[in-house]
Amino acid sequence: MSITAGTLFEHTKLPLATWFQATFLIALGKKGISAMDLMRKIGVSCNAVWRMKNKIMPTTMEREDEKPLAGLVQV
């Protein structure tokens, strides 16, 4: 059994550091980040970036849907 079993990192050939960097860059931008820009910043192929984004984006949406902001929120 792998430490990444049951996660979005399961069966990946990319280093986890690359995944973490991509996740950070996707979450950092208010409007997200384009696949081409992400490809340039983390140094992987366009196909790899598309697969990563397609795994990361739904996961972040699930998290936000699960725990909406409550109380006093300042913007």
C-alpha positions in Angstrom: 0.0 0.0 0.0 1.3 3.5 -0.9 1.1 6.6 1.2 -0.8 8.3 -1.7 -3.4 5.5 -2.0 -6.9 6.9 -2.0 -5.8 10.5 -2.7 -5.7 12.5 -5.9 -2.0 11.8 -6.0 -2.5 8.0 -6.5 -0.8 6.5 -9.5 1.1 9.7 -10.4 4.5 9.6 -11.9 5.2 13.3 -11.0 6.9 14.2 -7.7 4.6 15.3 -4.9 6.5 18.6 -4.8 5.3 19.3 -8.3 1.7 18.6 -7.3 2.0 20.8 -4.2 3.4 23.6 -6.3 0.6 23.3 -8.9 -2.0 23.2 -6.1 -0.5 26.4 -4.5 -0.4 28.2 -7.8 -4.0 27.3 -8.7 -5.2 28.4 -5.3 -3.1 31.6 -5.3 -4.9 33.3 -8.2 -8.3 34.9 -7.7 -9.3 33.9 -11.2 -7.2 30.7 -11.3 -4.2 30.1 -13.7 -4.2 29.1 -17.3 -2.8 25.7 -18.2 -0.1 27.3 -20.4 1.0 29.6 -17.5 1.0 26.7 -15.1 2.9 24.5 -17.6 5.7 27.2 -17.8 5.9 27.7 -14.1 6.1 24.0 -13.0 7.9 22.7 -16.1 5.7 19.8 -17.1 3.9 18.9 -20.3 0.6 20.5 -21.3 -1.1 17.1 -21.1 0.2 16.6 -17.5 -1.0 20.1 -16.5 -4.5 19.3 -17.9 -4.7 16.1 -15.9 -3.4 17.8 -12.8 -5.9 20.7 -13.1 -8.8 18.2 -13.7 -7.9 16.5 -10.5 -7.1 19.5 -8.3 -10.0 21.8 -9.3 -12.9 19.5 -8.3 -11.2 18.7 -5.0 -11.0 22.3 -4.1 -14.6 22.9 -5.0 -15.7 19.9 -2.8 -13.8 21.5 0.1 -15.4 24.9 -0.3 -18.9 23.4 -0.7 -18.4 21.3 2.5 -17.4 24.2 4.7 -18.8 27.6 3.6 -17.7 30.7 5.3 -19.6 31.7 8.4 -19.6 34.5 10.9 -18.0 37.9 10.1 -16.1 37.8 6.8 -14.1 40.8 5.6 -12.9 41.3 2.1 
